[in-house]
Amino acid sequence: MRFEKGEKRCCRPRKKKRRKERKEKGKKKRRERKEGRRRKRRVVRRSQQR
């Protein structure tokens, strides 16, 4: 058990860093996609309302 805990602790920071990098990249991509979608949706909604 002790060896498993030590191994997990050694591996955990690397996994967290990778997850954070992936999350940051995903957030940037999502923000770009959301901005594009929001602008398109707003234009469509305005044209439908008018």
N, C-alpha and C positions, 0 to 999 in steps of 0.2 A: 504493500500500500504506500509506504513512504517513497519508494522509487517512482511509483506512478504519479504521485502528487508532484514530486520534483520535476518529472518530465513534463507534466501538464503546465507547470508554472513557467518552465523554460520556453515552451511552445506558445503559450498564451499571448505574450506581448507581440510576437511576430504576427499572429493571426489577427490581433486587434488592429495593428498598424495596417495590415492589408485590407481589413474590413473598412477602416476609416478612409483609406485612399479610394476604395471602390465606392463608398458612400459619397465622398466629395465629388468624384467624377460623375456618379449617377445624379447627384443633386444638380450639378452644372448642366448636364444634358437635359434633365427634367425641366429645369428653369427655362432653358432655351425652347424646349418643345412646348411648355405651358404658355410662354409668352406668345409664340406663333399661333397656337390654338386659340388663345383668348382673343387675340386681335382678329383672327378669322371669324370666330363665333360672334364677336361684337358687330362686325360688319354685316354678317348674315342676319342677326337679330334685328338690326336697325332697318335693313331693307325689307324684312318681313313685316315689321310693325308699320312702316310707311306704306 
